[in-house]
Amino acid sequence: MSYHILVPDSVHKTAVQILQVADGFKITAPGQMSRADTLAAIADADALIIRSATKADAELIQAAPRLKIIARAGVGVDNVDVTAANQQGVVVMNTPEGNTIATAEFTFGLILALARHIPQAYASLSSGKWDRKSYMGVELRVKTLGIVGFGRIGRAVAKRALAFEMNVITHDPYIPVDIAEDFGVRLVSLDDLFAQSDFITLHSLITPETRDMINKDSIARMKKGVRIVNAARGALINEADLAEAIKSGQVAGAAVDVYSEEPPPAGHPLIGLPGVIHTPHLAASTEEAQVAVAIEAAQLVVDALLKGEYKNVVNPGALGQGGPH
């Protein structure tokens, strides 16, 4: 049986090579494809491998009557309409391991930059100023880091924070106490995390409970002078509320790599705001991570179509009794 694999985003060549040597695969992987070209090419596709640029929305999924698999080269599936995939029996899989270290290292870089005002001091000196007084920082040692979400990335961040002699607490309703304790981390309620943390870093999925979890009310329950880091998902933060809290001094600063709308529109409340470090969704953007997630996504497709082995399935209900259509 022949399978058509569509790769409308730019992925590492090693991933394409894995697909090319598989038996019975026809590969369409020209590099970044336009929306129109993707809609045309997906009509007879059996599998779709995407990064973050392609939106696998209901229109795209419904244009693919043969589609069996969507493999996301990355952990987040915010750009996939999982409900539409379920309705059409399309299995959605992700690659949660490949970018763990890249994201954890970037998160900790943001924490350090936030504590010591590194980007602002660089910009000041680049403009010809020699201003040491304005950029007095704080040490991380003995500060409390609150990690919201203690999955792979949260745990990797905790490991690095402990090496800096930080006190680490976490909130995650899906893990038992002993897992946190094995890492030397204390599991607490979300309210306790907000009340105790000097730094808060977010590593949660978007759910009805976590959407806008950083908002006017939750910020009011935090320590005055807290610093907030988000390299997970933009929708975890009510950006207007966070901006107001920074202006008032309730929040001493924030570092954000992700936004509720990407790229952020003109007039975004956090972009250009003093006290905010902002980067263009770079957390997983390392050479090593992009190779790893691309290879993992390609192997997921090979294993599923040729061996009937499905791993990292986001919507297990689509598997049904006998696999996808």
Secondary structure, DSSP 4 states (H G I P E B T S, - for coil): --EEEE--S---HHHHHHHHTSTTEEEE--SSPPHHHHHHHGGG-SEEEE-SSS-B-HHHHHT-TT--EEEESSS--TTB-HHHHHHTT-EEE---STTHHHHHHHHHHHHHHHHHTHHHHHHHHHTT----GGG-----TTPEEEEE--SHHHHHHHHHHHHTT-EEEEE-TTS-HHHHHHTT-EE--HHHHHHH-SEEEE-----TTTTT-BSHHHHHTSPTTEEEEE-S-GGGB-HHHHHHHHHHTSEEEEEES--SSSSPPTT-SSTT-TTEEE-SS-TT-SHHHHHHHHHHHHHHHHHHHHH----SBS-GGGGTTT---
